[in-house]
Amino acid sequence: MTSPLAIQLMRFAFLALLWLFLYGMIRVIRMELRTAGAPRVPVPSKPKSKKARAAASDSRPGRGALSQVIVTEGSLAGTRVALTGKPILIGRANDSTLVLTDDYASTRHARISENNGVWYLEDLGSTNGTYVGHAKVTGPVPLEAGVVIRIGKTAMELR
């Protein structure tokens, strides 16, 4: 037979585990709520010459210019989104530009935006992370043509 002291200790251990679980759940919910309305962070850039600014302001995609995001793997393979200069929001939210049905994508997962003619990828505090190539994105990352962007099971690239 188990002693009353052992039963009381098991009760306290169970209660402690329950409180730890609840604390973890509250942290996750707060993080999701905090990143859902995250303000846009301006991407710092180096000052450009007049020639570079004139080339960047030309809205026509020239030779070698990035013009679209193409989903290469996942349930949306073959989907194309034009790069028009407006930010592209990626996530599970219905108001996202690219709505992912991936279980590993957050509601507001990542954003692709342009600054001075350069396209940047920014993770918006997602749970599972955003990867460019094999590197995890921790801040705004400049994108180049053909580099693979991975969000869960979905892969895409700029062309």
KOLDO-344699 format. One record per residue (C-alpha): residue number from 1; chain; y, x, z. Coordinates in nm, 4 decimals, decimal comma, always signed. Example, Ala and Ser with C-alpha at 12.3 -4.5 7.8 and 13.67 -1.06 7.14 Angstrom:
2
+-----+-------+----------+----------+----------+
:   n : chain :        v :        u :        w :
+-----+-------+----------+----------+----------+
:   1 :     A :  -0,4500 :  +1,2300 :  +0,7800 :
:   2 :     A :  -0,1060 :  +1,3670 :  +0,7140 :
+-----+-------+----------+----------+----------+
END
This chain:
159
+-----+-------+----------+----------+----------+
:   n : chain :        v :        u :        w :
+-----+-------+----------+----------+----------+
:   1 :     A :  +0,0000 :  +0,0000 :  +0,0000 :
:   2 :     A :  +0,3499 :  +0,1194 :  -0,0824 :
:   3 :     A :  +0,5908 :  +0,1836 :  +0,1995 :
:   4 :     A :  +0,9096 :  -0,0225 :  +0,2317 :
:   5 :     A :  +1,1142 :  +0,2982 :  +0,1882 :
:   6 :     A :  +0,9530 :  +0,3713 :  -0,1505 :
:   7 :     A :  +1,0192 :  +0,0156 :  -0,2694 :
:   8 :     A :  +1,3842 :  +0,0390 :  -0,1631 :
:   9 :     A :  +1,4259 :  +0,3741 :  -0,3451 :
:  10 :     A :  +1,2744 :  +0,2233 :  -0,6625 :
:  11 :     A :  +1,5210 :  -0,0666 :  -0,6401 :
:  12 :     A :  +1,8157 :  +0,1740 :  -0,6145 :
:  13 :     A :  +1,6854 :  +0,3832 :  -0,9065 :
:  14 :     A :  +1,6486 :  +0,0718 :  -1,1220 :
:  15 :     A :  +1,9983 :  -0,0438 :  -1,0294 :
:  16 :     A :  +2,1427 :  +0,3011 :  -1,1135 :
:  17 :     A :  +1,9709 :  +0,2976 :  -1,4562 :
:  18 :     A :  +2,1052 :  -0,0509 :  -1,5235 :
:  19 :     A :  +2,4615 :  +0,0584 :  -1,4422 :
:  20 :     A :  +2,4278 :  +0,3678 :  -1,6650 :
:  21 :     A :  +2,3111 :  +0,1483 :  -1,9523 :
:  22 :     A :  +2,6046 :  -0,0910 :  -1,9078 :
:  23 :     A :  +2,8493 :  +0,2002 :  -1,8866 :
:  24 :     A :  +2,7143 :  +0,3418 :  -2,2159 :
:  25 :     A :  +2,7418 :  +0,0051 :  -2,3889 :
:  26 :     A :  +3,1026 :  -0,0403 :  -2,2769 :
:  27 :     A :  +3,1913 :  +0,3092 :  -2,4029 :
:  28 :     A :  +3,0449 :  +0,2349 :  -2,7475 :
:  29 :     A :  +3,2227 :  -0,1009 :  -2,7737 :
:  30 :     A :  +3,5564 :  +0,0521 :  -2,6702 :
:  31 :     A :  +3,5169 :  +0,3323 :  -2,9252 :
:  32 :     A :  +3,4453 :  +0,0833 :  -3,2048 :
:  33 :     A :  +3,7450 :  -0,1290 :  -3,1071 :
:  34 :     A :  +3,9718 :  +0,1746 :  -3,0843 :
:  35 :     A :  +3,8764 :  +0,3058 :  -3,4320 :
:  36 :     A :  +3,8934 :  -0,0358 :  -3,6007 :
:  37 :     A :  +4,2726 :  -0,0387 :  -3,5930 :
:  38 :     A :  +4,3215 :  +0,3369 :  -3,6080 :
:  39 :     A :  +4,6613 :  +0,4368 :  -3,7423 :
:  40 :     A :  +4,6797 :  +0,6406 :  -4,0573 :
:  41 :     A :  +4,7169 :  +1,0086 :  -3,9896 :
:  42 :     A :  +4,9358 :  +1,1932 :  -4,2400 :
:  43 :     A :  +4,7596 :  +1,4874 :  -4,3979 :
:  44 :     A :  +4,9659 :  +1,8056 :  -4,3717 :
:  45 :     A :  +5,0226 :  +1,9849 :  -4,6986 :
:  46 :     A :  +5,1839 :  +2,3007 :  -4,8208 :
:  47 :     A :  +5,5179 :  +2,2678 :  -4,9988 :
:  48 :     A :  +5,4698 :  +2,2664 :  -5,3725 :
:  49 :     A :  +5,6804 :  +2,4024 :  -5,6493 :
:  50 :     A :  +5,8709 :  +2,1699 :  -5,8840 :
:  51 :     A :  +5,6044 :  +2,2185 :  -6,1523 :
:  52 :     A :  +5,3212 :  +2,1238 :  -5,9155 :
:  53 :     A :  +5,5100 :  +1,8165 :  -5,7904 :
:  54 :     A :  +5,5779 :  +1,7015 :  -6,1457 :
:  55 :     A :  +5,2103 :  +1,7421 :  -6,2365 :
:  56 :     A :  +5,1024 :  +1,5535 :  -5,9232 :
:  57 :     A :  +5,3394 :  +1,2657 :  -5,9882 :
:  58 :     A :  +5,1930 :  +1,2114 :  -6,3346 :
:  59 :     A :  +4,9732 :  +0,9051 :  -6,2745 :
:  60 :     A :  +4,7712 :  +0,9454 :  -6,5951 :
:  61 :     A :  +4,4366 :  +1,1127 :  -6,5287 :
:  62 :     A :  +4,4426 :  +1,4248 :  -6,7388 :
:  63 :     A :  +4,1677 :  +1,6599 :  -6,8322 :
:  64 :     A :  +3,9693 :  +1,7470 :  -6,5191 :
:  65 :     A :  +4,1632 :  +1,4968 :  -6,3036 :
:  66 :     A :  +3,9668 :  +1,2821 :  -6,0600 :
:  67 :     A :  +3,9652 :  +0,9186 :  -6,1705 :
:  68 :     A :  +3,6804 :  +0,7411 :  -5,9886 :
:  69 :     A :  +3,4339 :  +0,7379 :  -5,7008 :
:  70 :     A :  +3,0744 :  +0,6850 :  -5,8163 :
:  71 :     A :  +2,7943 :  +0,5826 :  -5,5784 :
:  72 :     A :  +2,4915 :  +0,7949 :  -5,6751 :
:  73 :     A :  +2,2363 :  +0,6970 :  -5,4072 :
:  74 :     A :  +2,1736 :  +0,3950 :  -5,1889 :
:  75 :     A :  +2,1787 :  +0,0206 :  -5,2381 :
:  76 :     A :  +2,5063 :  +0,0353 :  -5,4358 :
:  77 :     A :  +2,3961 :  +0,3122 :  -5,6765 :
:  78 :     A :  +2,5975 :  +0,2945 :  -5,9982 :
:  79 :     A :  +2,9019 :  +0,1308 :  -5,8376 :
:  80 :     A :  +3,2339 :  +0,2777 :  -5,9514 :
:  81 :     A :  +3,5705 :  +0,2516 :  -5,7766 :
:  82 :     A :  +3,8827 :  +0,3652 :  -5,9614 :
:  83 :     A :  +4,1142 :  +0,6145 :  -5,7931 :
:  84 :     A :  +4,4523 :  +0,4448 :  -5,8339 :
:  85 :     A :  +4,6503 :  +0,6281 :  -5,5665 :
:  86 :     A :  +4,5834 :  +0,3626 :  -5,3020 :
:  87 :     A :  +4,3561 :  +0,4579 :  -5,0087 :
:  88 :     A :  +3,9892 :  +0,3619 :  -5,0425 :
:  89 :     A :  +3,8412 :  +0,2290 :  -4,7196 :
:  90 :     A :  +3,4636 :  +0,2670 :  -4,6873 :
:  91 :     A :  +3,2540 :  +0,0746 :  -4,4341 :
:  92 :     A :  +3,0692 :  -0,2449 :  -4,3511 :
:  93 :     A :  +3,3851 :  -0,4547 :  -4,3018 :
:  94 :     A :  +3,4356 :  -0,7244 :  -4,5651 :
:  95 :     A :  +3,7912 :  -0,6064 :  -4,6321 :
:  96 :     A :  +3,6770 :  -0,2512 :  -4,7181 :
:  97 :     A :  +3,7322 :  -0,1276 :  -5,0724 :
:  98 :     A :  +3,3687 :  -0,0105 :  -5,0847 :
:  99 :     A :  +3,1569 :  -0,2406 :  -4,8651 :
: 100 :     A :  +2,8349 :  -0,0664 :  -4,7568 :
: 101 :     A :  +2,5250 :  -0,2578 :  -4,6483 :
: 102 :     A :  +2,3877 :  +0,0594 :  -4,4910 :
: 103 :     A :  +2,2660 :  +0,0308 :  -4,1295 :
: 104 :     A :  +2,4071 :  +0,3789 :  -4,0592 :
: 105 :     A :  +2,7629 :  +0,2914 :  -4,1682 :
: 106 :     A :  +3,0286 :  +0,1812 :  -3,9195 :
: 107 :     A :  +3,2593 :  -0,1145 :  -3,9716 :
: 108 :     A :  +3,5435 :  +0,1190 :  -4,0699 :
: 109 :     A :  +3,3605 :  +0,4389 :  -4,1504 :
: 110 :     A :  +3,5778 :  +0,6608 :  -4,3712 :
: 111 :     A :  +3,8870 :  +0,6660 :  -4,5901 :
: 112 :     A :  +3,9616 :  +0,8476 :  -4,9151 :
: 113 :     A :  +4,3349 :  +0,8897 :  -4,9713 :
: 114 :     A :  +4,5667 :  +1,0911 :  -5,1909 :
: 115 :     A :  +4,8470 :  +1,3207 :  -5,0805 :
: 116 :     A :  +5,0509 :  +1,5254 :  -5,3294 :
: 117 :     A :  +4,7887 :  +1,4949 :  -5,6016 :
: 118 :     A :  +4,4970 :  +1,6008 :  -5,3783 :
: 119 :     A :  +4,2314 :  +1,3528 :  -5,2627 :
: 120 :     A :  +4,1221 :  +1,3750 :  -4,8978 :
: 121 :     A :  +3,8258 :  +1,2267 :  -4,7091 :
: 122 :     A :  +3,8736 :  +1,1315 :  -4,3453 :
: 123 :     A :  +3,6128 :  +1,0018 :  -4,1006 :
: 124 :     A :  +3,7505 :  +0,7102 :  -3,8973 :
: 125 :     A :  +3,5545 :  +0,7778 :  -3,5787 :
: 126 :     A :  +3,2204 :  +0,6583 :  -3,7135 :
: 127 :     A :  +2,9114 :  +0,6612 :  -3,4951 :
: 128 :     A :  +2,6798 :  +0,8495 :  -3,7343 :
: 129 :     A :  +2,9354 :  +1,0724 :  -3,9063 :
: 130 :     A :  +3,0471 :  +1,1415 :  -4,2623 :
: 131 :     A :  +2,9269 :  +1,4457 :  -4,4548 :
: 132 :     A :  +3,0755 :  +1,6382 :  -4,7477 :
: 133 :     A :  +2,7989 :  +1,8503 :  -4,8931 :
: 134 :     A :  +2,6048 :  +1,9445 :  -4,5799 :
: 135 :     A :  +2,9086 :  +1,9739 :  -4,3514 :
: 136 :     A :  +3,0117 :  +1,7023 :  -4,1068 :
: 137 :     A :  +3,3706 :  +1,5828 :  -4,1520 :
: 138 :     A :  +3,5804 :  +1,6352 :  -3,8390 :
: 139 :     A :  +3,9283 :  +1,5958 :  -3,9902 :
: 140 :     A :  +4,0871 :  +1,5311 :  -4,3299 :
: 141 :     A :  +3,8928 :  +1,7300 :  -4,5924 :
: 142 :     A :  +4,0187 :  +1,7920 :  -4,9480 :
: 143 :     A :  +3,7744 :  +1,6696 :  -5,2120 :
: 144 :     A :  +3,6736 :  +1,8302 :  -5,5379 :
: 145 :     A :  +3,4941 :  +1,6810 :  -5,8370 :
: 146 :     A :  +3,1166 :  +1,6573 :  -5,8005 :
: 147 :     A :  +3,0947 :  +1,7271 :  -5,4254 :
: 148 :     A :  +2,8546 :  +1,4824 :  -5,2597 :
: 149 :     A :  +2,9919 :  +1,2540 :  -4,9869 :
: 150 :     A :  +2,7162 :  +1,1103 :  -4,7665 :
: 151 :     A :  +2,7451 :  +0,8109 :  -4,5348 :
: 152 :     A :  +2,4038 :  +0,7184 :  -4,3962 :
: 153 :     A :  +2,1705 :  +0,6538 :  -4,6905 :
: 154 :     A :  +2,4603 :  +0,6178 :  -4,9358 :
: 155 :     A :  +2,5787 :  +0,9153 :  -5,1435 :
: 156 :     A :  +2,8847 :  +0,9213 :  -5,3680 :
: 157 :     A :  +3,1035 :  +1,1700 :  -5,5498 :
: 158 :     A :  +3,4430 :  +1,1900 :  -5,7154 :
: 159 :     A :  +3,4578 :  +1,2438 :  -6,0912 :
+-----+-------+----------+----------+----------+
END
